């Protein structure tokens, strides 16, 4: 078993950090005609809400959205909205999330020392949580947002329970996930060589033996996957616009 390799960064706000906003997936479980990130929440595409949260965090020099190809032109309605949130351009996504992340990683500003990856399917992430996870990564080398598992965990085969697992010390991984750029690039290249497809970016970095810090997130960082999640997200946004507590 590889020993954990601590990667220390310099906690310096002058170091350039860029956000890659992944919004290229179809989101088939949502059952909408549009790609998931383009689905409207209170009249605004989901990806724009996510970009606004990243922008409002004050943590990034720029944001790079990875979109379905037909939405990438600067003349599209979604890009006109994204241009108000620090998005310098957009690139088209790949067939898998990991391919889209790799395309974004290769397109970030060469001066960026740190890269954050955020899924547009988490449009209501708290900007203060975004800032905290970037700050943690710059102190430790790699950090992600996550929430403690509160449900009992069952290992299931088909519809039959095989075992009950302890929830102690188990977290649900979220985004943003923030890494020193050279480490993330090394991790992505290794995964490509090994033909390894991870379920999140931290898993790729963990394969290098790099320690990753978890920063506790607020409850608003829920992933929009099903139609009920759209109803929840719009209810939260309406409360925020009415001055209520999210």
FITOR-897137 format. One record per residue (C-alpha): residue number from 1; residue in one letter; x, y, z. Coordinates in Angstrom, 2 decimals. Layout:
# residues N
drenti resi:NUM	resn:a	u:X	v:Y	w:Z
...
This chain:
# residues 246
drenti resi:1	resn:x	u:0.00	v:0.00	w:0.00
drenti resi:2	resn:x	u:1.45	v:3.37	w:-1.02
drenti resi:3	resn:x	u:2.26	v:5.74	w:1.80
drenti resi:4	resn:x	u:0.34	v:8.99	w:1.89
drenti resi:5	resn:x	u:2.31	v:11.80	w:0.30
drenti resi:6	resn:x	u:1.46	v:15.13	w:1.90
drenti resi:7	resn:x	u:1.61	v:17.92	w:-0.68
drenti resi:8	resn:x	u:2.03	v:21.24	w:1.03
drenti resi:9	resn:x	u:0.99	v:24.42	w:-0.73
drenti resi:10	resn:x	u:1.55	v:28.05	w:0.16
drenti resi:11	resn:x	u:-1.51	v:29.74	w:1.64
drenti resi:12	resn:x	u:-1.14	v:32.81	w:-0.51
drenti resi:13	resn:x	u:-4.12	v:34.59	w:-2.06
drenti resi:14	resn:x	u:-1.78	v:35.90	w:-4.79
drenti resi:15	resn:x	u:-1.47	v:32.39	w:-6.21
drenti resi:16	resn:x	u:-3.76	v:32.07	w:-9.20
drenti resi:17	resn:x	u:-6.72	v:29.72	w:-8.81
drenti resi:18	resn:x	u:-9.07	v:28.83	w:-11.66
drenti resi:19	resn:x	u:-12.38	v:27.00	w:-11.53
drenti resi:20	resn:x	u:-13.46	v:24.41	w:-14.09
drenti resi:21	resn:x	u:-17.25	v:24.23	w:-14.15
drenti resi:22	resn:x	u:-18.37	v:20.87	w:-15.53
drenti resi:23	resn:x	u:-21.69	v:21.18	w:-17.35
drenti resi:24	resn:x	u:-21.40	v:18.85	w:-20.32
drenti resi:25	resn:x	u:-23.48	v:15.88	w:-19.15
drenti resi:26	resn:x	u:-26.92	v:14.95	w:-20.47
drenti resi:27	resn:x	u:-28.43	v:14.15	w:-17.07
drenti resi:28	resn:x	u:-30.70	v:11.39	w:-18.37
drenti resi:29	resn:x	u:-32.09	v:10.62	w:-14.89
drenti resi:30	resn:x	u:-33.58	v:14.12	w:-14.78
drenti resi:31	resn:x	u:-35.78	v:13.30	w:-17.77
drenti resi:32	resn:x	u:-35.57	v:16.73	w:-19.43
drenti resi:33	resn:x	u:-35.14	v:17.49	w:-23.14
drenti resi:34	resn:x	u:-32.23	v:19.87	w:-22.47
drenti resi:35	resn:x	u:-28.86	v:18.81	w:-21.05
drenti resi:36	resn:x	u:-29.15	v:18.98	w:-17.25
drenti resi:37	resn:x	u:-26.99	v:22.06	w:-16.73
drenti resi:38	resn:x	u:-29.13	v:24.02	w:-19.20
drenti resi:39	resn:x	u:-32.40	v:23.26	w:-17.41
drenti resi:40	resn:x	u:-33.99	v:26.37	w:-15.93
drenti resi:41	resn:x	u:-34.19	v:27.12	w:-12.22
drenti resi:42	resn:x	u:-36.38	v:30.18	w:-11.58
drenti resi:43	resn:x	u:-35.84	v:31.27	w:-15.18
drenti resi:44	resn:x	u:-32.03	v:30.92	w:-15.18
drenti resi:45	resn:x	u:-30.02	v:27.91	w:-16.46
drenti resi:46	resn:x	u:-28.65	v:25.72	w:-13.68
drenti resi:47	resn:x	u:-25.05	v:26.24	w:-14.84
drenti resi:48	resn:x	u:-25.42	v:30.00	w:-14.41
drenti resi:49	resn:x	u:-26.50	v:29.61	w:-10.77
drenti resi:50	resn:x	u:-23.42	v:27.45	w:-10.18
drenti resi:51	resn:x	u:-21.15	v:29.99	w:-11.89
drenti resi:52	resn:x	u:-22.62	v:32.83	w:-9.82
drenti resi:53	resn:x	u:-21.84	v:30.96	w:-6.61
drenti resi:54	resn:x	u:-18.24	v:30.39	w:-7.69
drenti resi:55	resn:x	u:-17.90	v:34.02	w:-8.74
drenti resi:56	resn:x	u:-19.39	v:35.33	w:-5.50
drenti resi:57	resn:x	u:-16.88	v:33.33	w:-3.47
drenti resi:58	resn:x	u:-14.11	v:35.68	w:-4.59
drenti resi:59	resn:x	u:-11.74	v:32.70	w:-4.77
drenti resi:60	resn:x	u:-11.04	v:32.57	w:-8.50
drenti resi:61	resn:x	u:-9.29	v:34.64	w:-11.12
drenti resi:62	resn:x	u:-11.52	v:33.07	w:-13.76
drenti resi:63	resn:x	u:-14.07	v:30.33	w:-14.39
drenti resi:64	resn:x	u:-13.90	v:27.93	w:-17.32
drenti resi:65	resn:x	u:-17.24	v:26.28	w:-18.18
drenti resi:66	resn:x	u:-17.21	v:22.93	w:-20.00
drenti resi:67	resn:x	u:-20.48	v:22.75	w:-21.94
drenti resi:68	resn:x	u:-22.20	v:20.70	w:-24.65
drenti resi:69	resn:x	u:-20.64	v:21.84	w:-27.92
drenti resi:70	resn:x	u:-23.67	v:23.71	w:-29.28
drenti resi:71	resn:x	u:-23.76	v:26.01	w:-26.24
drenti resi:72	resn:x	u:-20.08	v:27.08	w:-26.33
drenti resi:73	resn:x	u:-20.33	v:30.01	w:-28.73
drenti resi:74	resn:x	u:-20.07	v:33.41	w:-27.03
drenti resi:75	resn:x	u:-23.27	v:34.39	w:-28.86
drenti resi:76	resn:x	u:-25.46	v:31.81	w:-27.11
drenti resi:77	resn:x	u:-27.85	v:33.02	w:-24.43
drenti resi:78	resn:x	u:-26.17	v:30.91	w:-21.74
drenti resi:79	resn:x	u:-22.69	v:32.25	w:-22.56
drenti resi:80	resn:x	u:-23.95	v:35.83	w:-22.42
drenti resi:81	resn:x	u:-25.16	v:35.12	w:-18.89
drenti resi:82	resn:x	u:-21.97	v:33.26	w:-17.94
drenti resi:83	resn:x	u:-19.83	v:36.14	w:-19.19
drenti resi:84	resn:x	u:-21.08	v:38.22	w:-16.24
drenti resi:85	resn:x	u:-19.59	v:35.71	w:-13.78
drenti resi:86	resn:x	u:-15.92	v:35.70	w:-14.76
drenti resi:87	resn:x	u:-16.18	v:33.06	w:-17.51
drenti resi:88	resn:x	u:-13.56	v:33.94	w:-20.13
drenti resi:89	resn:x	u:-14.63	v:31.30	w:-22.67
drenti resi:90	resn:x	u:-16.21	v:27.85	w:-22.85
drenti resi:91	resn:x	u:-14.96	v:24.54	w:-24.19
drenti resi:92	resn:x	u:-16.91	v:21.47	w:-25.22
drenti resi:93	resn:x	u:-17.11	v:18.43	w:-22.97
drenti resi:94	resn:x	u:-16.20	v:14.82	w:-23.65
drenti resi:95	resn:x	u:-18.16	v:11.57	w:-23.49
drenti resi:96	resn:x	u:-17.34	v:10.99	w:-19.81
drenti resi:97	resn:x	u:-16.99	v:13.42	w:-16.90
drenti resi:98	resn:x	u:-13.31	v:12.51	w:-16.55
drenti resi:99	resn:x	u:-12.66	v:13.36	w:-20.19
drenti resi:100	resn:x	u:-14.41	v:16.71	w:-19.74
drenti resi:101	resn:x	u:-12.29	v:17.43	w:-16.67
drenti resi:102	resn:x	u:-9.13	v:16.61	w:-18.61
drenti resi:103	resn:x	u:-10.12	v:18.94	w:-21.44
drenti resi:104	resn:x	u:-10.76	v:21.70	w:-18.95
drenti resi:105	resn:x	u:-7.49	v:21.06	w:-17.15
drenti resi:106	resn:x	u:-5.53	v:21.42	w:-20.38
drenti resi:107	resn:x	u:-7.35	v:24.68	w:-21.18
drenti resi:108	resn:x	u:-6.85	v:26.54	w:-17.90
drenti resi:109	resn:x	u:-4.66	v:29.61	w:-17.79
drenti resi:110	resn:x	u:-0.97	v:28.53	w:-17.70
drenti resi:111	resn:x	u:-0.41	v:30.91	w:-14.77
drenti resi:112	resn:x	u:-2.93	v:29.07	w:-12.59
drenti resi:113	resn:x	u:-1.26	v:27.12	w:-9.78
drenti resi:114	resn:x	u:-4.50	v:25.75	w:-8.33
drenti resi:115	resn:x	u:-7.57	v:24.27	w:-10.00
drenti resi:116	resn:x	u:-11.05	v:23.76	w:-8.58
drenti resi:117	resn:x	u:-13.49	v:21.36	w:-10.23
drenti resi:118	resn:x	u:-17.19	v:21.99	w:-9.65
drenti resi:119	resn:x	u:-20.23	v:20.19	w:-11.02
drenti resi:120	resn:x	u:-22.96	v:22.46	w:-12.39
drenti resi:121	resn:x	u:-25.41	v:19.91	w:-10.95
drenti resi:122	resn:x	u:-24.63	v:21.53	w:-7.56
drenti resi:123	resn:x	u:-25.98	v:25.01	w:-8.38
drenti resi:124	resn:x	u:-26.66	v:26.14	w:-4.81
drenti resi:125	resn:x	u:-23.23	v:25.66	w:-3.26
drenti resi:126	resn:x	u:-22.58	v:28.28	w:-0.58
drenti resi:127	resn:x	u:-19.94	v:30.80	w:-1.76
drenti resi:128	resn:x	u:-18.40	v:30.83	w:1.73
drenti resi:129	resn:x	u:-17.96	v:27.04	w:1.51
drenti resi:130	resn:x	u:-16.26	v:27.49	w:-1.86
drenti resi:131	resn:x	u:-13.82	v:29.97	w:-0.35
drenti resi:132	resn:x	u:-13.11	v:27.68	w:2.61
drenti resi:133	resn:x	u:-12.32	v:24.64	w:0.46
drenti resi:134	resn:x	u:-9.97	v:26.68	w:-1.74
drenti resi:135	resn:x	u:-8.26	v:28.01	w:1.37
drenti resi:136	resn:x	u:-7.93	v:24.48	w:2.77
drenti resi:137	resn:x	u:-6.42	v:23.18	w:-0.47
drenti resi:138	resn:x	u:-3.87	v:25.99	w:-0.55
drenti resi:139	resn:x	u:-2.86	v:25.02	w:2.96
drenti resi:140	resn:x	u:-2.76	v:21.25	w:2.44
drenti resi:141	resn:x	u:-2.39	v:20.60	w:-1.29
drenti resi:142	resn:x	u:-5.80	v:19.04	w:-1.97
drenti resi:143	resn:x	u:-9.28	v:19.48	w:-0.47
drenti resi:144	resn:x	u:-12.91	v:18.70	w:-1.26
drenti resi:145	resn:x	u:-16.29	v:19.66	w:0.13
drenti resi:146	resn:x	u:-18.18	v:16.79	w:1.74
drenti resi:147	resn:x	u:-20.97	v:15.94	w:4.16
drenti resi:148	resn:x	u:-21.10	v:13.29	w:6.87
drenti resi:149	resn:x	u:-23.16	v:10.23	w:6.06
drenti resi:150	resn:x	u:-26.24	v:10.26	w:8.31
drenti resi:151	resn:x	u:-28.08	v:7.24	w:6.88
drenti resi:152	resn:x	u:-27.38	v:3.60	w:7.67
drenti resi:153	resn:x	u:-25.33	v:2.04	w:4.87
drenti resi:154	resn:x	u:-26.36	v:-1.30	w:3.39
drenti resi:155	resn:x	u:-24.37	v:-3.37	w:0.90
drenti resi:156	resn:x	u:-26.94	v:-4.81	w:-1.51
drenti resi:157	resn:x	u:-26.88	v:-7.37	w:-4.31
drenti resi:158	resn:x	u:-29.95	v:-6.87	w:-6.48
drenti resi:159	resn:x	u:-32.64	v:-6.32	w:-3.86
drenti resi:160	resn:x	u:-31.02	v:-8.37	w:-1.09
drenti resi:161	resn:x	u:-29.02	v:-6.88	w:1.78
drenti resi:162	resn:x	u:-25.62	v:-8.54	w:2.14
drenti resi:163	resn:x	u:-24.20	v:-6.48	w:5.00
drenti resi:164	resn:x	u:-24.66	v:-3.36	w:7.11
drenti resi:165	resn:x	u:-21.71	v:-0.98	w:7.10
drenti resi:166	resn:x	u:-20.74	v:1.49	w:9.78
drenti resi:167	resn:x	u:-21.44	v:5.10	w:8.85
drenti resi:168	resn:x	u:-18.80	v:6.31	w:11.30
drenti resi:169	resn:x	u:-16.11	v:8.26	w:9.47
drenti resi:170	resn:x	u:-17.91	v:8.03	w:6.13
drenti resi:171	resn:x	u:-18.52	v:11.15	w:4.07
drenti resi:172	resn:x	u:-20.39	v:11.90	w:0.87
drenti resi:173	resn:x	u:-18.01	v:13.56	w:-1.58
drenti resi:174	resn:x	u:-19.14	v:16.85	w:-3.13
drenti resi:175	resn:x	u:-17.65	v:19.63	w:-5.24
drenti resi:176	resn:x	u:-15.78	v:21.93	w:-5.54
drenti resi:177	resn:x	u:-12.71	v:19.74	w:-5.30
drenti resi:178	resn:x	u:-9.51	v:21.78	w:-5.31
drenti resi:179	resn:x	u:-5.97	v:20.66	w:-6.11
drenti resi:180	resn:x	u:-2.56	v:21.98	w:-6.99
drenti resi:181	resn:x	u:-2.66	v:21.95	w:-10.78
drenti resi:182	resn:x	u:0.46	v:19.88	w:-11.32
drenti resi:183	resn:x	u:-0.80	v:17.18	w:-8.95
drenti resi:184	resn:x	u:-4.23	v:16.99	w:-10.64
drenti resi:185	resn:x	u:-2.60	v:16.82	w:-14.07
drenti resi:186	resn:x	u:-0.32	v:13.99	w:-12.93
drenti resi:187	resn:x	u:-3.32	v:12.14	w:-11.48
drenti resi:188	resn:x	u:-5.38	v:12.56	w:-14.65
drenti resi:189	resn:x	u:-2.53	v:11.42	w:-16.89
drenti resi:190	resn:x	u:-1.96	v:8.32	w:-14.72
drenti resi:191	resn:x	u:-5.66	v:7.46	w:-14.87
drenti resi:192	resn:x	u:-5.57	v:7.77	w:-18.66
drenti resi:193	resn:x	u:-2.54	v:5.50	w:-18.91
drenti resi:194	resn:x	u:-4.13	v:2.96	w:-16.58
drenti resi:195	resn:x	u:-7.53	v:3.21	w:-18.31
drenti resi:196	resn:x	u:-8.97	v:3.96	w:-14.88
drenti resi:197	resn:x	u:-12.32	v:5.77	w:-14.72
drenti resi:198	resn:x	u:-12.91	v:7.41	w:-11.34
drenti resi:199	resn:x	u:-16.18	v:8.65	w:-9.92
drenti resi:200	resn:x	u:-14.67	v:11.95	w:-8.78
drenti resi:201	resn:x	u:-11.43	v:13.90	w:-9.14
drenti resi:202	resn:x	u:-10.23	v:13.20	w:-5.61
drenti resi:203	resn:x	u:-10.20	v:9.48	w:-6.37
drenti resi:204	resn:x	u:-7.65	v:10.10	w:-9.12
drenti resi:205	resn:x	u:-5.46	v:12.13	w:-6.78
drenti resi:206	resn:x	u:-5.77	v:9.53	w:-4.01
drenti resi:207	resn:x	u:-4.28	v:6.96	w:-6.42
drenti resi:208	resn:x	u:-1.03	v:8.96	w:-6.30
drenti resi:209	resn:x	u:-0.90	v:8.54	w:-2.53
drenti resi:210	resn:x	u:-1.72	v:12.22	w:-1.99
drenti resi:211	resn:x	u:-3.65	v:13.09	w:1.16
drenti resi:212	resn:x	u:-6.94	v:14.92	w:0.52
drenti resi:213	resn:x	u:-8.64	v:17.08	w:3.17
drenti resi:214	resn:x	u:-12.44	v:17.12	w:3.59
drenti resi:215	resn:x	u:-14.13	v:20.45	w:4.38
drenti resi:216	resn:x	u:-17.65	v:20.18	w:5.83
drenti resi:217	resn:x	u:-20.25	v:21.70	w:3.52
drenti resi:218	resn:x	u:-23.62	v:23.26	w:4.24
drenti resi:219	resn:x	u:-26.85	v:21.45	w:3.37
drenti resi:220	resn:x	u:-27.49	v:23.59	w:0.30
drenti resi:221	resn:x	u:-24.83	v:21.78	w:-1.75
drenti resi:222	resn:x	u:-27.24	v:19.09	w:-2.90
drenti resi:223	resn:x	u:-26.75	v:17.49	w:-6.30
drenti resi:224	resn:x	u:-29.66	v:17.93	w:-8.72
drenti resi:225	resn:x	u:-30.31	v:14.47	w:-10.16
drenti resi:226	resn:x	u:-34.08	v:13.87	w:-10.24
drenti resi:227	resn:x	u:-37.16	v:16.03	w:-10.84
drenti resi:228	resn:x	u:-37.80	v:16.29	w:-7.09
drenti resi:229	resn:x	u:-34.37	v:17.92	w:-6.78
drenti resi:230	resn:x	u:-35.47	v:20.62	w:-9.23
drenti resi:231	resn:x	u:-38.50	v:21.34	w:-7.06
drenti resi:232	resn:x	u:-36.26	v:21.57	w:-3.99
drenti resi:233	resn:x	u:-33.74	v:23.85	w:-5.72
drenti resi:234	resn:x	u:-36.41	v:26.27	w:-6.93
drenti resi:235	resn:x	u:-37.93	v:26.38	w:-3.44
drenti resi:236	resn:x	u:-34.53	v:27.29	w:-1.97
drenti resi:237	resn:x	u:-33.94	v:29.97	w:-4.58
drenti resi:238	resn:x	u:-37.39	v:31.45	w:-4.01
drenti resi:239	resn:x	u:-36.71	v:31.64	w:-0.26
drenti resi:240	resn:x	u:-33.39	v:33.34	w:-0.91
drenti resi:241	resn:x	u:-34.98	v:35.88	w:-3.21
drenti resi:242	resn:x	u:-37.65	v:36.56	w:-0.58
drenti resi:243	resn:x	u:-34.96	v:37.14	w:2.03
drenti resi:244	resn:x	u:-35.63	v:33.88	w:3.83
drenti resi:245	resn:x	u:-33.08	v:31.47	w:5.27
drenti resi:246	resn:x	u:-32.04	v:28.80	w:2.71
